[in-house]
Amino acid sequence: MPPRPAGRAARRIRLGALLAASVILALAGCAPSGAWDLSGDLSTHDPALARDGDTWYVYSTGSGTVADGNVQVRSSSDGRSWRYEGEVWDEKPAWIDEDVPGVDNLWAPELVEHDGTWYLYYSASRFGKNSSVIALATNATLDPDDPAYEWVDRGPVIASATGDDFNAIDPGVATDDDGTPWMSFGSFWSGIRMVELEWPSGLRVDEAAEPLRLADRGAPPNAIEAPYLVEHDGDWFLFVSRDNCCQGADSTYKIAVGRADAPTGPFVDRDGVPLLQDGGTVLLETDGRRIGPGGQSVADGMMALHYYDRDLNGQFQLALVPLGWDAEGWPELHW
């Protein structure tokens, strides 16, 4: 048995071990933890996550068999236990059926707060078609128990038709450092596009302007959609869902990201490949029972997404995953 170090040498060894342990713990603290354990009503697809006061809310794609397919609302006091609050409306605005005949349910909402008003963007379309519209409603609060709670229809923001090369669904809105709001959107067709909005209307600045191009896989079926923009330390990150959703346990969805100096791009992935040339660094994909994560949004450092649970016969479920950042400023997600 070797002799024990004595006196000052022993203290130096103990101090060195403590410092090393502290460094390890500090580095571990920089990494995001895994997905939160959730309970309650988690039957959520395309979740839009927001906080109003101390309450978390998730707005999500509606069901054609419930309340005329309107956007669904869930709430949580702690972000972990969720309850169903109902739907935005009992019936869809009448103009939607006129503009997009055959719409069953409203899809992929987005929630944005500006100057005390909540803006709800949502999609009306039919699966596999690009006769679509992104529309807007506004409210003074997200609290269904508040007397001021009422979603007011503000009509269409942008529409697409069979003659267009884009699909007007899956809105994601971000405001730049100058206070200008930008709405990214798109699904398949020509990929992810963008238009400039204005406050306080929340509508387009120029309805005739050609939508900007942010991401494109460059070959049919161009399986990219659900854009969401996040600013971090002066850089902008475009999160997208790639491949195919909505097939239960056979879904191949995954979340990827690109980085740019501005919300309008150009975005490149971690290897420098432009997102307009099929770039995109994959952050989260199928793992075990959790199949095809995607349809993401971000609030308060938390990413909301849906996945298909293999143990529940492929039913879609809500997940909340802390959004972390590595030493090079790239986002991290871990199941």
PLY file of the C-alpha trace (Angstrom):
ply
format ascii 1.0
element vertex 335
property float x
property float y
property float z
element edge 334
property int vertex1
property int vertex2
end_header
0.00 0.00 0.00
1.56 3.36 -1.00
2.18 5.91 1.75
-0.51 8.56 2.28
0.49 12.11 1.29
0.75 14.32 4.33
0.16 17.94 5.29
0.16 20.58 2.54
0.47 18.01 -0.26
-2.66 16.23 0.92
-4.56 19.51 1.08
-3.45 20.35 -2.48
-4.72 16.99 -3.71
-8.07 17.44 -1.98
-8.40 21.00 -3.29
-7.55 19.87 -6.81
-10.19 17.14 -6.63
-12.80 19.63 -5.41
-11.96 22.10 -8.19
-12.18 19.35 -10.80
-15.56 18.26 -9.46
-16.78 21.87 -9.52
-15.74 22.24 -13.17
-17.55 19.02 -14.08
-20.71 20.18 -12.30
-20.52 23.61 -13.95
-20.14 22.08 -17.39
-23.02 19.72 -16.71
-25.14 22.73 -15.74
-24.65 24.20 -19.23
-26.24 21.19 -20.89
-30.04 21.05 -21.17
-31.86 18.46 -19.13
-34.17 15.98 -20.80
-37.88 16.20 -21.57
-40.13 17.07 -18.66
-42.38 14.42 -17.18
-45.90 15.49 -18.14
-49.34 14.34 -17.00
-52.97 15.10 -17.69
-54.44 15.78 -21.13
-51.50 15.54 -23.55
-53.36 14.76 -26.80
-51.76 17.65 -28.63
-50.61 18.09 -32.24
-48.60 21.13 -33.47
-48.43 22.81 -30.04
-48.05 26.58 -29.72
-46.56 27.24 -26.28
-47.02 30.49 -24.35
-47.13 31.89 -20.83
-49.57 34.51 -19.60
-48.83 35.49 -16.03
-48.02 32.35 -14.05
-49.95 30.02 -16.34
-48.66 27.98 -19.26
-50.86 27.50 -22.31
-50.71 25.22 -25.32
-52.88 25.90 -28.36
-52.95 23.10 -30.91
-54.50 21.64 -34.04
-58.22 20.99 -33.72
-60.18 17.77 -34.18
-62.83 17.62 -36.88
-65.16 15.80 -34.50
-64.98 18.45 -31.75
-66.30 22.05 -31.90
-66.22 22.28 -35.70
-62.50 21.50 -35.74
-61.43 24.66 -33.95
-58.03 25.21 -32.33
-57.80 23.46 -28.97
-56.63 25.04 -25.70
-54.84 23.46 -22.74
-53.37 25.04 -19.63
-51.01 24.22 -16.78
-50.03 26.01 -13.56
-46.58 24.39 -13.54
-45.92 23.31 -17.13
-46.12 19.65 -16.13
-49.76 18.82 -15.34
-52.09 19.76 -18.21
-55.85 20.13 -18.49
-58.18 20.70 -21.41
-59.78 24.17 -21.53
-61.91 23.82 -24.66
-61.63 25.46 -28.08
-61.11 28.96 -29.42
-64.62 29.05 -30.98
-67.63 26.79 -31.17
-67.76 27.29 -34.93
-65.17 28.30 -37.50
-65.54 31.77 -39.05
-67.90 31.44 -42.01
-65.45 32.95 -44.49
-63.04 30.01 -44.03
-65.42 27.51 -45.60
-65.97 29.95 -48.45
-62.25 30.56 -49.06
-61.09 26.98 -48.48
-64.01 24.63 -49.15
-63.90 21.29 -47.39
-61.82 22.34 -44.39
-62.31 19.83 -41.56
-60.18 21.29 -38.79
-57.86 24.23 -38.11
-54.15 23.47 -37.91
-50.82 24.47 -36.43
-51.51 27.66 -34.45
-48.98 30.26 -33.33
-49.28 32.56 -30.30
-47.56 35.94 -30.08
-47.98 38.74 -27.55
-47.44 42.37 -28.54
-48.19 45.45 -26.46
-50.80 43.71 -24.32
-52.58 41.92 -27.15
-52.35 38.22 -27.95
-52.22 37.29 -31.63
-53.35 33.82 -32.67
-52.27 32.74 -36.15
-53.66 29.47 -37.49
-53.99 27.47 -40.72
-56.95 26.24 -42.74
-56.23 23.67 -45.42
-56.75 20.07 -46.53
-54.12 17.38 -46.26
-51.89 17.22 -49.32
-53.36 20.40 -50.88
-52.02 23.95 -51.10
-55.40 25.68 -51.33
-54.74 27.11 -47.89
-54.94 30.19 -45.73
-53.20 31.51 -42.63
-55.62 33.59 -40.56
-55.50 35.73 -37.43
-57.51 36.26 -34.26
-56.72 38.53 -31.30
-57.47 38.55 -27.58
-56.64 40.65 -24.51
-55.77 37.57 -22.44
-55.18 33.83 -22.62
-57.07 33.20 -19.37
-60.46 31.63 -20.24
-61.81 32.74 -16.85
-61.02 36.41 -17.46
-64.14 38.46 -18.38
-62.09 40.08 -21.16
-61.35 36.72 -22.80
-62.70 36.65 -26.36
-61.00 35.64 -29.59
-61.87 38.19 -32.28
-61.59 37.06 -35.89
-59.28 39.34 -37.91
-59.52 37.45 -41.19
-56.87 36.10 -43.55
-53.18 37.02 -43.46
-51.95 35.13 -46.52
-53.51 32.54 -48.81
-52.22 30.10 -51.42
-53.96 28.40 -54.32
-53.17 25.60 -56.73
-51.35 28.03 -59.01
-48.91 29.09 -56.28
-45.59 27.38 -55.58
-46.00 27.64 -51.79
-48.40 26.39 -49.13
-49.83 28.94 -46.69
-49.85 26.88 -43.48
-47.70 26.50 -40.35
-47.15 30.13 -39.30
-44.29 31.12 -37.00
-43.90 34.78 -36.01
-40.82 36.55 -34.63
-40.04 40.23 -34.03
-36.60 41.57 -34.95
-34.50 44.11 -33.01
-36.16 46.98 -34.89
-39.61 45.84 -33.80
-40.60 44.44 -37.19
-42.62 41.21 -37.09
-41.84 38.49 -39.63
-43.96 35.43 -40.34
-42.27 32.29 -41.59
-44.54 29.60 -42.97
-44.68 26.74 -45.43
-45.04 23.03 -45.98
-43.64 20.95 -48.86
-44.11 22.75 -52.26
-41.29 25.37 -52.37
-40.40 24.90 -48.71
-40.22 27.58 -46.04
-41.21 31.11 -47.01
-41.56 34.43 -45.15
-43.55 37.66 -45.26
-43.25 40.91 -43.33
-46.06 41.84 -40.95
-46.88 45.05 -39.09
-48.10 45.97 -35.63
-50.67 46.53 -34.30
-52.77 44.93 -37.07
-50.66 41.75 -37.18
-51.33 41.60 -40.92
-49.02 41.87 -43.94
-47.21 45.08 -44.80
-47.49 44.42 -48.53
-49.94 41.83 -49.80
-48.38 41.93 -53.27
-44.82 41.20 -52.11
-43.31 37.87 -53.12
-42.65 35.77 -50.00
-38.97 35.41 -49.14
-37.35 31.98 -49.37
-35.76 30.54 -46.22
-35.40 26.77 -46.65
-35.86 24.29 -49.48
-34.85 20.64 -49.82
-34.66 21.08 -53.58
-36.38 17.87 -54.67
-39.88 16.40 -54.44
-41.67 15.95 -52.14
-39.70 18.71 -50.36
-40.67 17.39 -46.94
-39.97 20.41 -44.77
-42.46 22.48 -42.76
-43.40 23.98 -39.37
-40.82 26.80 -39.22
-40.11 28.53 -35.93
-37.63 31.40 -35.38
-35.66 32.05 -32.19
-33.08 34.78 -31.50
-30.13 33.93 -29.24
-27.10 36.13 -28.49
-27.57 38.16 -31.66
-28.01 35.18 -34.00
-31.23 33.83 -35.46
-32.14 30.14 -35.54
-34.71 28.61 -37.86
-36.17 25.37 -36.49
-38.00 23.17 -38.98
-39.67 19.78 -39.06
-38.34 17.49 -41.79
-39.77 14.35 -43.41
-43.27 13.03 -42.67
-45.73 13.57 -39.85
-49.22 12.27 -39.19
-48.58 8.55 -39.75
-48.63 7.43 -36.15
-45.79 5.07 -35.28
-44.69 5.13 -38.95
-43.98 8.88 -38.86
-40.45 10.00 -39.76
-40.58 13.60 -38.50
-37.43 15.12 -36.99
-36.43 18.62 -35.86
-33.55 20.40 -37.60
-32.06 23.89 -37.38
-30.08 26.51 -39.29
-28.40 29.75 -38.20
-28.26 33.27 -39.64
-27.42 36.87 -38.78
-30.99 38.02 -39.43
-34.48 36.50 -39.28
-34.67 36.78 -43.07
-31.58 34.56 -43.51
-29.61 33.22 -45.25
-29.58 30.21 -42.92
-26.86 27.57 -42.85
-26.49 24.43 -40.78
-23.60 23.48 -38.53
-21.63 22.16 -41.50
-22.16 25.35 -43.47
-24.76 23.87 -45.83
-27.44 26.44 -46.76
-30.98 25.53 -45.73
-31.98 26.56 -49.24
-29.85 23.64 -50.43
-31.27 20.89 -48.19
-29.19 21.88 -45.17
-30.31 21.45 -41.59
-28.62 20.11 -38.47
-30.84 17.48 -36.86
-31.51 18.19 -33.17
-34.16 15.65 -32.19
-35.50 12.51 -33.84
-37.16 9.20 -33.04
-35.93 7.58 -29.84
-37.48 4.45 -28.36
-41.24 4.82 -27.95
-41.12 8.51 -28.93
-41.62 8.58 -32.69
-41.33 11.49 -35.12
-40.92 14.64 -32.98
-41.90 17.91 -34.66
-44.45 20.73 -34.96
-42.33 22.78 -32.55
-42.62 26.15 -30.80
-40.57 27.84 -28.07
-41.42 29.90 -24.97
-39.36 30.74 -21.89
-36.47 28.48 -22.91
-38.75 25.49 -23.43
-39.55 23.79 -26.73
-43.02 22.31 -27.12
-43.48 19.59 -29.72
-45.58 16.58 -30.48
-44.47 13.01 -30.99
-46.21 9.71 -31.66
-46.14 7.28 -28.74
-45.37 3.72 -29.81
-46.72 2.45 -26.49
-50.06 4.19 -27.16
-50.51 2.72 -30.66
-48.97 5.80 -32.28
-51.21 8.41 -30.64
-49.77 11.93 -30.66
-48.61 13.40 -27.36
-47.27 16.70 -26.05
-43.62 16.97 -25.02
-41.74 19.87 -23.41
-37.98 19.80 -23.87
-35.59 22.40 -22.39
-33.74 24.30 -25.12
-30.03 24.51 -24.33
-27.06 26.15 -26.05
-23.55 24.77 -26.51
-20.22 26.60 -26.32
-20.42 27.54 -30.01
-23.88 29.04 -29.64
-25.82 26.21 -31.30
-29.06 24.91 -29.78
-29.28 21.53 -28.06
-32.23 19.26 -27.37
-32.17 15.98 -25.48
-34.90 13.44 -24.82
0 1
1 2
2 3
3 4
4 5
5 6
6 7
7 8
8 9
9 10
10 11
11 12
12 13
13 14
14 15
15 16
16 17
17 18
18 19
19 20
20 21
21 22
22 23
23 24
24 25
25 26
26 27
27 28
28 29
29 30
30 31
31 32
32 33
33 34
34 35
35 36
36 37
37 38
38 39
39 40
40 41
41 42
42 43
43 44
44 45
45 46
46 47
47 48
48 49
49 50
50 51
51 52
52 53
53 54
54 55
55 56
56 57
57 58
58 59
59 60
60 61
61 62
62 63
63 64
64 65
65 66
66 67
67 68
68 69
69 70
70 71
71 72
72 73
73 74
74 75
75 76
76 77
77 78
78 79
79 80
80 81
81 82
82 83
83 84
84 85
85 86
86 87
87 88
88 89
89 90
90 91
91 92
92 93
93 94
94 95
95 96
96 97
97 98
98 99
99 100
100 101
101 102
102 103
103 104
104 105
105 106
106 107
107 108
108 109
109 110
110 111
111 112
112 113
113 114
114 115
115 116
116 117
117 118
118 119
119 120
120 121
121 122
122 123
123 124
124 125
125 126
126 127
127 128
128 129
129 130
130 131
131 132
132 133
133 134
134 135
135 136
136 137
137 138
138 139
139 140
140 141
141 142
142 143
143 144
144 145
145 146
146 147
147 148
148 149
149 150
150 151
151 152
152 153
153 154
154 155
155 156
156 157
157 158
158 159
159 160
160 161
161 162
162 163
163 164
164 165
165 166
166 167
167 168
168 169
169 170
170 171
171 172
172 173
173 174
174 175
175 176
176 177
177 178
178 179
179 180
180 181
181 182
182 183
183 184
184 185
185 186
186 187
187 188
188 189
189 190
190 191
191 192
192 193
193 194
194 195
195 196
196 197
197 198
198 199
199 200
200 201
201 202
202 203
203 204
204 205
205 206
206 207
207 208
208 209
209 210
210 211
211 212
212 213
213 214
214 215
215 216
216 217
217 218
218 219
219 220
220 221
221 222
222 223
223 224
224 225
225 226
226 227
227 228
228 229
229 230
230 231
231 232
232 233
233 234
234 235
235 236
236 237
237 238
238 239
239 240
240 241
241 242
242 243
243 244
244 245
245 246
246 247
247 248
248 249
249 250
250 251
251 252
252 253
253 254
254 255
255 256
256 257
257 258
258 259
259 260
260 261
261 262
262 263
263 264
264 265
265 266
266 267
267 268
268 269
269 270
270 271
271 272
272 273
273 274
274 275
275 276
276 277
277 278
278 279
279 280
280 281
281 282
282 283
283 284
284 285
285 286
286 287
287 288
288 289
289 290
290 291
291 292
292 293
293 294
294 295
295 296
296 297
297 298
298 299
299 300
300 301
301 302
302 303
303 304
304 305
305 306
306 307
307 308
308 309
309 310
310 311
311 312
312 313
313 314
314 315
315 316
316 317
317 318
318 319
319 320
320 321
321 322
322 323
323 324
324 325
325 326
326 327
327 328
328 329
329 330
330 331
331 332
332 333
333 334
